[in-house]
Amino acid sequence: GVRGPGGGCRLARPAEEITVAAIIAAVDPTVAEADIPDAGEHCLTHDLWRELSGQIRTVLDGVTLEALAREPGIIDALHADEAANGGRGG
């Protein structure tokens, strides 16, 4: 960051190389590694949450900071897709 008038943040890499997943991982690594706590027993729910976590990571890895800046409506499009699928996403 740069303080003072005209200050702000500067990117260390080009915006097209920075994914939403990378931003989340930088801000809160525990969210990026979120998984069901292992209670010592493997179950169907564990598999479902692991799959969901992988799907979320895939979506967030596919959205770059550059895409968000260029297409601010991307979030609206994701919400519209979710609504069209009965709240189940794409």
C-alpha positions in Angstrom: 0.0 0.0 0.0 0.9 3.6 -0.5 -0.2 6.2 2.1 -1.3 9.7 1.5 -3.0 11.6 -1.3 -3.1 9.5 -4.4 -2.2 6.5 -2.3 -3.7 3.1 -2.5 -2.8 -0.5 -3.2 -0.5 -1.7 -6.0 -0.6 -5.3 -7.3 2.5 -7.4 -7.1 1.3 -9.4 -10.2 -0.9 -8.6 -13.1 -4.6 -8.6 -12.3 -5.2 -11.4 -14.8 -2.9 -13.7 -12.8 -4.7 -13.1 -9.5 -7.7 -15.3 -8.8 -10.4 -14.8 -6.2 -9.2 -18.1 -4.7 -5.7 -16.6 -4.2 -7.1 -13.5 -2.6 -9.2 -15.6 -0.2 -6.2 -17.7 0.6 -4.1 -14.6 1.3 -6.7 -13.0 3.6 -7.7 -16.2 5.5 -5.8 -19.4 4.7 -8.1 -21.4 7.0 -11.0 -20.7 4.7 -9.0 -21.8 1.7 -8.2 -25.1 3.4 -11.7 -25.5 4.9 -12.8 -29.1 5.2 -15.0 -31.2 7.5 -13.2 -32.0 10.7 -12.2 -35.6 10.7 -14.0 -37.4 13.6 -12.0 -40.5 12.9 -14.8 -42.0 10.8 -15.1 -41.6 7.0 -18.7 -41.0 5.9 -20.8 -39.9 2.9 -21.3 -36.4 4.4 -17.5 -36.0 4.5 -17.2 -37.0 0.8 -20.0 -34.6 -0.1 -18.4 -31.6 1.7 -15.0 -32.5 0.2 -16.6 -32.5 -3.3 -18.4 -29.2 -2.6 -15.2 -27.6 -1.4 -13.4 -28.7 -4.6 -16.2 -27.3 -6.7 -16.0 -23.9 -4.9 -12.3 -23.8 -5.3 -12.6 -24.5 -9.0 -15.1 -21.6 -9.5 -13.0 -19.2 -7.5 -9.8 -20.3 -9.3 -11.6 -19.4 -12.6 -12.4 -15.8 -11.6 -9.6 -13.3 -11.8 -9.3 -9.9 -10.3 -9.0 -8.5 -13.9 -12.3 -10.2 -14.8 -14.0 -8.6 -11.8 -12.7 -5.2 -12.7 -13.6 -5.5 -16.3 -17.0 -7.1 -15.7 -18.4 -5.9 -12.4 -21.6 -7.7 -13.3 -19.9 -11.1 -12.9 -21.3 -11.3 -9.4 -24.8 -10.5 -10.6 -24.4 -13.2 -13.3 -23.3 -15.8 -10.6 -26.4 -14.9 -8.5 -28.7 -15.1 -11.6 -27.2 -18.5 -12.5 -27.8 -19.7 -8.9 -31.4 -18.4 -9.0 -32.1 -20.1 -12.3 -30.9 -23.4 -10.9 -33.1 -23.2 -7.8 -30.2 -22.0 -5.6 -27.9 -24.8 -6.6 -25.4 -22.8 -8.7 -24.2 -23.6 -12.2 
